[in-house]
Amino acid sequence: MLRLPRLLLVALCFWQAVIIWTLSVGTVLASDSDATRSLTTVQHALGETTIRGKPARVISLYQGATDTAVALGIEPVGVVESWTEQPMYRYLRDHVGDPDYLGLETQPDLERIAWLAPDLIVGAQYRHRTIYPLLTRIAPTVIPGEVFDFKALLKLMAKASGRQDRGERLLAQWQARVNDFRTQIQQKLGERWPQEVAILSFRADHARIYYDGFARTVLRELGFEAPEAHRKDSWGIKLTSQESIPAMDAQAVFVFMEDDAAVQHTYDSWTQHPLWQNLQAVRKKEVYQVDPVIWNMGGGIIAANRMLDDLYEHYGLEPSDPGACPPC
């Protein structure tokens, strides 16, 4: 059972009372037309939420929701800090406005959230399931199902925020780019398409193969395939021995890692090993280093478009215009 400090519970109750009083005063003063503003009911991973009107004070409690909010033209009043490039990823920094920072995804500041008096909160099921009842006492809260499904997240947030038209335009734009990329790469690679690709990450003391995740979701939609050994129902695997390098084999490899001396040492050590040099992607010079923020942490439609930009470049294709999404 979730237990919170007594002081935090008191603070939440206080701010809930303030919000309820404010809403009550607003209701008394509102005109009949204001009182009958449209209600939107949204189905999500943890239930059903009813939202009044078009939310103006939105809070994002995970990275993909922040990316998606920016794409929808929302400047959130509160967001959690980014994992790197704190407090906000560089690719979003100029577009997110001037939000309050609410701590990390893993432990957002509930008192600060209540103080901001939001009218919509977006959380993540795997992070915020236990605090969901508390969040709903502060404001209408929606929780997407699969955190890597950026299109489902976009649809959910577009409906919840009253921006469905913009959401549909973003999805149509994305689909047009996907179709264009698939046409171009099939023409270029011919019989070598679809290509099997591996997604790797190096850490300070190990390497990782990603079987699933944000990058794999995007690559799968674009038509790339995973090597047979990587088609497993799990996030991936940690490799602690260089003798496991053959498990990384694929026709092409995408590698992301943080800018850290210990990580760089691991990468240098592993990639100088004869087993690495024998990988088919290495022999064919189809190993591509990519941005860990865009490929692993961003999690939204803007990051997906940035990934697609990288792929156009890596394969020497003519990029299509990202169009109506300036940060894209």
N, C-alpha and C positions, 0 to 999 in steps of 0.2 A: 504493500500500500504506500502511495506517495506521501511523504511527510515534509512539510515546509516549516521553516522557522516561524515562531509565533509573530515576530515583528513583521515578516513579509505578509502573512495572512491578514494582519491588522491593516497594513498599508493597502493591500488589494481591496479589502472591504471598504476602506476610506475612499479610495479613488473610484470604486464602483458606485458608491453613494453619490460622489460628486458628479459622475457622468449621468447617473439616473436623474439627479436633480436638474442638471443642465438640460437634459432631453425633455423633462417634464415642463420646465419653463418654456422651452422652445415650442412644445406642443400647444401650450395655452396661447402663445402669441401667434402661432402659425395660422395662415388662412386655411379654408376648407380644402383648397387645391393642394396645398403643401401636405396636409394631413393625409391625403389620399394618393401620395406619390406611389409609383409602381413598386411592387415587391417582386424580388427575384429569388426563386428557390433553386439552390445549387446542390446537386448530389456530389459527394466526394468520398474519399477513402474511409473516413470516420463517421459518416452519417449524412445528414441533410441540414443545410444552413439557409436561412432566409435573410436576405439583404434588402434594405430599403434604399431606393434611389440609386444614384451613381456615387459610389464612395470617393471621397476626396482626401481622406487621411488613411493611407495604406501603409501597413507595416509588413516587411519581408523578413522571414526568419531563416531563410537559407539562400545559398548563392544562386541557384537556378531561378528562384522567384524574383530576386533582385534584377537579374538579367532580363527576365520576361517583363517585369514592371517597366523598365526603361524602354523596351521595344514597344510597349503599349502606350508610351507617352506619359507614364506616371512618374512623378517625383516622390518617392516614398518619404513619409515623415520619420520613419525609423527603419534601420536595417541592421543585420548582424555584420560583424567585421569579416573581411575576406581572410582566407587562410594564409595567403602571402600578399606581398605588395600592400600591406595594411596602410590605411584602414579599408581601402577599396581598390579592386583591380584596376589597373591603368586603363584597360579598354572601356571601362564604364565610368571612370572618374569624372569626365567632363560632361556626363549626361545624367547623372543621378541626382543632381541638385545639391542640397545641403541638409542631409538627413541627420538625425540623432543616431549614434552608434550604440548598439544594445548588447555588446559582448559577443561571444562566439555562438555558433549554431548549437553547440552542445549544452550551453547554459545561458540562455538569453535573460536579460534583466527584466523580470516580470513587473517590478515596481515602476521602472522607467516606461515600460510598455503601457501600463495603466495611466501614467501621468500624461502620456502623449494623446490620450483620448482618441484612439483610432476608430474608424468605422469599417475597417476590413483588415484582417490578419491572415497572412498566408504562411503556413508552416510545412514541415516535412514529417511524414508518418514515422520514419525510422528515428527521427530526432525528438519529436514533440508529442508522441502518443500519450505519454504519462501526464504532461501538463496541458493537454487539450481541454479538459474540463475547466481549468483555470482561465485559459485563453478565451473560452467562449463566454465567461462571465465578464470579460473586459469588452469584447467586441465580436461580431460575427467572424468566424474563423473557418477557413477552408484548408483541406489537407489533400494534396494529390496522392495518387496511389503509388505509381512507380516513379521514383525520383529522376531516373534517366530518360523518361519519356517526355521530351521537351515539347512535343506537339500537343500532347494531352494536357500538359501544364499550361500551355498558351491558351488552349480552349477554355480551361477551367478559370484562369485568371481573367480572360476577356469577358466571360459571362458574369463572373462575380463582380467585376469592376464596371460593368455597363459599357464595355468597349468591344462588343462582339464584331462590329463592322471592321474595326482596325485589325482585330485578331484574324478575321477571315482573309483580309488583304495580305497580311503577313504570311499566312499559310499558303495562299495562292502564289505569292511571290516565291516562297521556298520551293513549292512543287515545280514551278517553272524552271528554277535553277537546277533542281535535281534532274529533271528530264533533259535539260541541256547538257549537263555534265555526263549523264549516262550515254547520251548519243555521241558526244565527242570522244569519250574514253573508249567506247566500243569500236569506233572507227579507227582510233589510234592503235589500240592493242590487238585488234582483230581476234585471232584464235587464242590469244593469251588472256582474253577476258571471258568470264570474270576472274579477277586475280585474287589469290589467297594472301591475306596480309596478317601479320602479327602486331600486337600492340604491347610494347615493353616499357618498363620504367625502372630506372636505377635509383637505389637508395644508398644510405651511408654504409649499410652492412649486408645488403642483399639486392637481388633483382626481382622484378615481378613480370609475369605474363598476365595480361588482362583478357579473360574470356568474355566478359560482359562489361557494361558500364556505358557512360555517355559516348565516348569515342566509338565504341563498337556499335552502338545504336545508330549513330549517324552513318558510319561506314556500311552497315548492313542495308540501310535504306538506299544508299548510293549504288548498291550492287556488288560491293566487295564481299568476299567470303572469308571465313576463318579456316585455317588449316584443320584437318580432321581431328588432330589431337587437341585442338583448342575448342572444340564444339561440346562444351560441358555446361551443366546447369549450376554454375557457381561464378563468383566474381572473377576468379583467377587463381594464381598460385604464387607463392614466394619461393624463390630459388636461392639457397645459401651456399651452394657449391658450384664452382665453375664446370664441374663435370656434367652439370645439367644443361649446359648451353645448347646442345642439340635439340632440346625441347622447344627452343625459340624459333626453329626453322620455319621459313615461309618464303613465298615468292617476293614479297616486299615486307619491310619492317618499319614501323613508326615508333620512335623512341622519344619519351619525354622525361625530364628530370629537373629538379630544382637547382638553382645556381648556388652550389655549396661545395666547399673544398673537399669534404669527405665523400660526397656523392660523386664528384668528378674523379676522385681517386679510384672509387669502385668501378666507374665506367671505364677508365683508362686500363685498369687491370684486366677486366673481363674482355674488353674488345681487342686486347693484344694477345689473347689466348689463341692458340692454333685452332681450337674448336670453333671459336667465333669466326675466324678467318675462313673456315670451311662452310659456313652457312651460305645457302644459295643466294639469298638477298645481298649478302656482303660481296660474294663473288661477282654478282651482276650489277653491283653499285646501286642497289635499290634500298638503301637504308636512309631514312629521312628523320632528322631531329626536328621535333615540333615543340610548340609552347605548352607547358603543362597547365597553365591557366586556361587557355582556350580548349585544349583537348581533354582536360580531366576535371577542372574545377568550375568552369563557367556554368555549364548545365542548362543553358537556355537557348532561345532561337537566335540571339545575336552571336553567341559562341558557335552555334552550329553553322551559321553563315561564314564566320571567320575560319572555321575548319574547312569549309568548302573552298574558300579563297586559297588556303594553303594547298589543297589538293589540285586545284587548277594549276597552281604554280609548279608543284612538284612534277606533274605529268606534262608540263609544257602545253597546256590547253589555253584557249582564249576565254577569259572569265566573263561570265554574264554579269550585268549590272545588278547590284543588290537592291537598287530602286528605292522604295518608300521607307526604308528603315535606316536612317542616317548612321546610327552607331554600327550597323551591320557592315 
